[in-house]
Amino acid sequence: MDRTGVRAWIDDYERAWRAPGTEPLAALFTADASYLPAPYREPVVGLRDICEMWEAEREGPDEEFQMTSEIVAVDGDVAVARLEVRYGNGEQFRDLWIMTFTGDGRCTAFEEWPYSPPT
């Protein structure tokens, strides 16, 4: 994986979040992928369970948000990115994503480290 591939994957992830349904996730994640939504949480394992989590976590494909990202590092099949997400309801997060990719560009392990401002 290289920076161009990681950039494309992050862009596709954002497009999938904005799209109805979960069909685009099959192009992003392997069938046996693990998705860790936050430190100290249990990972969600398997594409079907990732799809269920995806639908439960978002308001819908028309959810208002802005997302910016910066690729921090790419080393072989592992990449790290820093993201900032601002939702229309005022919520905001800074995230670190750690992604492990297969040779076909799909993610087999995804870790999200979300941080929100103190309340």
Secondary structure, DSSP 8 states (H G I E B T S, - for coil): --HHHHHHHHHHHHHHHHSSSSTTHHHHEEEEEEEE-STTS--EESHHHHHHHHHHHSS-TT--EEEEEEEEEEETTEEEEEEEEEETTS-EEEEEEEEEE-TTS-EEEEEEEEE----
